[in-house]
Amino acid sequence: MILHVIKSNIYSGAENVVCQIIKGLSGREEFVYMAPHGPIEDKLRSIGLINCYRGIDKLSVYEIKKAVEELHPDVVHAHDFTASVLCGIALKGKVPVISHLHCNPLWLKNPLHPKSFSYYFANKWYAHIITVSDSIAEEYCYASKLKCPITTMGNPFSTEAVLKAASEEPDSDINSDLLYVGRFNQAKNPLGAIKIFESLPDKDSLIFRMVGNGELLDECKEYVSSHGLSDQIIFEGYQENVYKYMNKTKVLLMPSIFEGFGLVALEAMTLGKPVVCSGVGGLIDIVNDSCGYICNDIKSYGDSISEIFRDASIYSSKSEGAIRQAQVFDNSNAYCDQLYGIYQNLK
């Protein structure tokens, strides 16, 4: 049995990966998904995984030890920096721990940051590290001192699943010219996305939809209201099926400050949507000139978006390129096979 441990109680990128792993390997392994109580429970219930959920009030060394004592897992699979550190300290090598890193926050580069050092300290108890992009290991300041194997696996991704979900008919008119999908937090830079839209010379004739929730949502709404953008920028909140919104937009905007893999970009590209993004983390491996633009300041974002809206031939070329590029990353079966091999080697 594999015990998945994660600090978050919402459903986002890393949580999506855990669910895909459990579904993809359900015939070969048994799984338990341990995370704090919260919105994740509704998601697990809706996709038929609630029976494998172990709810806790807060992730801690105590809860990890308790779960291991009761469940006797063969492997503990931790899905963020905090969960990795806590699992290492709690188990001290008694059970193999996989540390799965889904993002590359800015503190990775800082050897004096408490999180950088605590991860290095706990690494002696990890059996394997999995990252979603090479950039995570390359940017981590103590990477050369890590004492276990490191494997870059990307994310499990199925173009077929995206196309199927996107085919559902929307309940209302959700067409847009520009779309943002993600958490409203510092990493995803939603306020930056709003300022990019604000810089567009023809913004008054465009619709920008923003899908997601998070701690910066109220600040973003206040900025939109105070800057006279309420008619153009529409906040959609959390959506169970974001693919319907992707299917009804023209361009995806991702001005992330840091990004582990960039799954949202691939999902939009599957539907033929060009991506205008920052190129940080895994995005640099996904987005290129054939399917979008990589930008580094508001002017370059504005110029790129204006160009693709102005020239139909450029849009068509990048739309076709987006579909081709997404297909390159279609890897669900291979991903599950590779991960299953890692599990087997650790047992």
C-alpha positions in Angstrom: 0.0 0.0 0.0 1.2 3.5 -0.8 0.4 6.4 1.5 0.2 9.7 -0.2 0.8 12.7 2.1 0.0 16.3 1.2 -0.3 19.5 3.3 -2.9 21.2 1.1 -6.7 20.6 1.6 -7.7 22.1 -1.8 -7.6 20.7 -5.3 -5.0 22.1 -7.6 -2.0 20.9 -9.6 -0.3 18.6 -7.1 -3.6 17.2 -5.9 -4.6 16.5 -9.5 -1.4 14.5 -9.9 -2.1 12.4 -6.8 -5.6 11.6 -8.1 -4.2 10.6 -11.5 -1.6 8.4 -9.9 -4.3 6.6 -7.8 -6.6 6.1 -10.7 -3.8 5.1 -13.1 -2.4 2.5 -10.8 -5.6 1.4 -9.0 -5.3 -2.1 -10.5 -1.7 -2.6 -9.3 -1.6 -0.8 -5.9 -3.7 0.2 -3.0 -3.6 3.8 -2.0 -4.5 6.1 0.9 -4.7 9.9 0.3 -3.9 11.7 3.6 -4.6 15.5 3.8 -6.3 18.0 6.1 -10.1 18.3 5.9 -11.4 20.8 3.4 -12.6 21.3 -0.2 -10.5 18.3 -1.4 -13.1 16.0 0.2 -15.8 17.2 -2.3 -13.4 16.7 -5.2 -12.4 13.2 -4.1 -16.1 12.4 -3.7 -17.0 13.7 -7.1 -14.3 11.6 -8.8 -14.9 8.4 -6.8 -11.8 8.5 -4.6 -13.4 9.4 -1.3 -13.0 5.8 0.0 -9.2 6.1 0.0 -9.2 9.5 1.9 -7.7 9.8 5.4 -8.8 13.2 6.7 -6.8 14.9 9.4 -7.1 18.3 11.1 -3.5 19.4 10.4 -0.5 17.7 8.8 2.1 16.9 11.6 4.8 14.5 12.6 2.2 13.0 15.0 -0.4 12.4 12.3 2.2 10.8 10.0 3.5 8.4 12.6 -0.1 7.5 13.6 -1.0 6.8 10.0 2.0 4.6 9.4 1.4 2.7 12.6 -2.2 2.0 11.7 -1.8 1.4 7.9 1.7 -0.2 7.5 2.3 1.3 4.1 5.1 -0.1 1.9 6.0 3.5 0.7 5.1 7.0 1.9 4.8 9.4 -1.1 5.0 13.0 0.1 3.8 15.7 -2.3 5.3 19.0 -1.2 8.3 20.4 0.7 6.5 20.6 4.0 5.1 17.1 3.7 8.5 15.8 2.7 10.3 17.3 5.7 7.7 16.1 8.1 7.6 12.6 6.7 11.4 12.4 6.8 11.5 13.5 10.5 8.6 11.4 11.5 9.8 8.1 9.9 13.6 8.5 9.9 14.1 5.8 7.3 11.7 3.2 8.9 9.6 3.4 5.8 10.8 4.5 2.3 9.8 8.1 1.7 9.4 9.6 -1.8 9.7 13.4 -1.8 7.7 14.6 -4.8 8.4 18.3 -5.6 5.7 20.0 -7.8 7.1 23.5 -7.8 10.2 25.6 -7.5 9.6 28.5 -5.1 12.1 31.4 -5.0 13.6 30.3 -1.7 15.0 27.2 -3.4 18.0 29.3 -4.4 18.7 30.7 -0.9 20.9 28.5 1.3 20.0 30.6 4.3 16.3 30.1 4.0 14.9 27.9 6.7 12.9 25.8 4.2 16.0 25.2 2.1 18.0 24.0 5.0 15.2 21.9 6.6 14.7 20.1 3.3 18.4 19.4 3.1 18.4 18.1 6.7 15.5 15.8 6.1 16.9 14.5 2.8 19.0 11.8 4.6 15.8 9.9 5.3 14.4 10.1 1.7 14.6 7.0 -0.5 13.9 8.9 -3.8 13.1 12.4 -5.0 10.8 13.1 -7.9 10.6 16.5 -9.6 8.3 17.7 -12.3 11.0 19.6 -14.1 14.8 19.7 -14.3 14.7 23.3 -13.1 13.8 22.3 -9.6 16.9 20.3 -9.0 19.0 22.8 -10.9 17.8 25.7 -8.8 17.9 24.1 -5.4 21.0 25.5 -3.6 21.9 22.2 -1.9 21.1 19.9 -4.9 24.7 18.7 -5.1 24.6 17.5 -1.5 21.4 15.4 -1.8 22.0 11.8 -0.9 19.3 9.9 -2.9 18.3 9.3 -6.5 16.5 12.2 -8.3 14.1 11.5 -11.2 12.4 14.2 -13.3 9.1 12.8 -14.5 7.0 15.8 -15.5 3.3 15.3 -14.8 0.9 12.6 -16.0 -1.0 14.1 -18.9 -3.8 12.8 -21.2 -4.9 14.9 -24.2 -7.9 12.5 -24.5 -9.1 13.4 -21.0 -8.8 17.1 -21.6 -10.7 16.9 -24.9 -13.5 14.9 -23.3 -13.9 17.3 -20.4 -13.8 20.3 -22.7 -16.6 18.9 -24.8 -19.2 19.4 -22.1 -21.6 22.1 -23.0 -21.2 25.2 -20.8 -24.2 26.4 -18.7 -23.9 29.9 -20.0 -21.9 32.2 -22.4 -18.3 31.9 -21.2 -16.5 33.1 -24.3 -13.4 35.2 -23.7 -10.4 36.6 -25.6 -7.9 36.0 -22.8 -8.0 33.5 -19.9 -6.2 33.0 -16.6 -6.6 29.7 -14.8 -4.9 29.1 -11.5 -4.6 29.9 -7.8 -4.8 33.6 -6.8 -1.4 33.6 -5.1 2.0 35.1 -5.4 3.4 32.2 -7.5 0.8 32.5 -10.2 0.9 36.3 -10.3 -2.8 37.1 -11.0 -2.4 40.8 -10.3 0.4 40.8 -12.9 -2.0 39.2 -15.3 -4.5 42.0 -14.7 -1.9 44.7 -15.3 -0.8 43.0 -18.5 -4.5 43.1 -19.7 -4.7 46.8 -18.6 -1.8 47.6 -20.8 -3.4 46.4 -24.0 -4.4 49.3 -26.3 -7.7 47.6 -27.3 -8.6 46.3 -23.9 -12.0 48.0 -24.0 -13.1 45.6 -26.8 -11.8 42.4 -25.1 -13.1 40.0 -22.4 -10.6 38.6 -19.9 -11.9 35.8 -17.6 -10.0 34.7 -14.5 -10.8 31.3 -13.1 -9.7 30.3 -9.6 -9.6 31.2 -5.9 -6.9 32.2 -3.4 -5.6 34.7 -0.9 -5.1 37.4 -3.5 -8.6 37.3 -5.0 -10.0 40.2 -3.0 -6.9 42.3 -3.8 -7.4 41.6 -7.5 -11.1 42.4 -7.4 -10.4 45.7 -5.7 -7.8 46.6 -8.3 -10.1 45.8 -11.2 -12.9 47.9 -9.6 -10.8 50.9 -8.8 -9.2 50.9 -12.2 -12.4 50.8 -14.2 -11.9 47.3 -15.6 -15.0 45.6 -14.2 -16.7 45.4 -17.7 -13.7 43.6 -19.2 -12.4 41.4 -16.5 -14.7 38.7 -15.1 -13.9 36.6 -12.0 -15.3 33.1 -12.3 -14.1 31.7 -9.0 -13.3 28.1 -8.6 -14.7 25.9 -11.4 -15.0 22.1 -11.3 -14.4 22.0 -15.1 -11.9 24.6 -16.2 -11.6 23.0 -19.7 -14.9 24.4 -20.7 -13.4 27.9 -20.2 -10.3 27.0 -22.1 -12.4 25.7 -25.0 -14.2 29.1 -25.2 -11.1 31.4 -25.1 -8.6 32.5 -27.7 -5.4 32.8 -25.6 -4.2 31.6 -22.2 -2.2 34.0 -20.1 0.3 32.6 -17.5 2.6 35.3 -16.1 3.8 33.0 -13.2 6.6 34.1 -11.0 7.5 30.4 -10.4 6.0 27.3 -11.8 6.9 23.7 -11.3 5.6 22.0 -14.5 3.0 24.1 -16.2 0.1 21.7 -16.7 -2.4 24.4 -17.3 -0.4 25.4 -20.4 -0.6 21.9 -21.8 -4.3 21.6 -21.1 -5.0 24.8 -23.0 -2.7 23.9 -25.9 -4.5 20.5 -26.3 -7.5 22.6 -27.2 -5.5 24.7 -29.7 -5.1 27.7 -27.5 -1.7 29.6 -27.8 -0.1 30.4 -24.5 1.6 33.7 -23.5 3.7 33.0 -20.4 6.7 33.9 -18.3 8.8 30.8 -19.3 9.7 30.0 -15.7 10.2 26.5 -14.3 8.7 23.8 -16.5 7.1 26.3 -18.9 10.4 26.8 -20.7 10.2 23.1 -21.8 6.5 23.3 -22.9 6.0 26.7 -24.6 8.0 27.8 -27.6 7.6 29.9 -30.7 5.5 27.3 -32.4 2.7 27.5 -29.9 3.0 30.8 -28.0 5.2 33.4 -26.6 7.6 33.6 -23.6 7.7 37.1 -22.2 9.6 38.9 -19.4 7.9 42.3 -18.9 4.5 44.0 -19.4 5.5 45.5 -22.7 6.6 42.2 -24.2 3.4 40.6 -23.0 1.3 43.4 -24.5 3.1 43.3 -27.8 2.8 39.5 -28.0 -0.9 39.4 -27.2 -1.7 42.3 -29.6 0.2 40.6 -32.4 -1.6 37.3 -32.1 -5.0 39.0 -31.9 -4.2 41.3 -34.9 -2.8 38.7 -37.3 -5.1 35.8 -38.1 -2.4 33.8 -39.8 -0.1 34.0 -36.8 -2.9 32.9 -34.5 -3.8 30.0 -36.8 -0.2 28.8 -36.9 0.3 29.0 -33.2 -3.0 27.3 -32.6 -2.0 24.3 -34.8 1.4 24.3 -33.1 -0.1 24.2 -29.7 -2.1 21.0 -30.5 1.1 19.3 -31.9 3.2 20.3 -28.9 0.6 19.1 -26.4 0.6 15.7 -28.0 4.3 15.3 -27.4 3.6 15.4 -23.6 0.8 12.8 -23.7 2.3 10.3 -21.3 -0.3 9.0 -18.8 0.4 5.3 -19.3 4.2 5.7 -19.4 4.2 7.9 -16.3 2.3 5.3 -14.3 4.5 2.5 -15.5 7.6 4.5 -14.5 6.2 5.4 -11.1 5.1 1.8 -10.5 8.7 0.7 -11.1 10.0 3.2 -8.5 7.4 1.8 -6.0 8.5 -1.8 -6.7 12.2 -1.0 -6.2 11.6 0.6 -2.8 9.5 -2.2 -1.3 
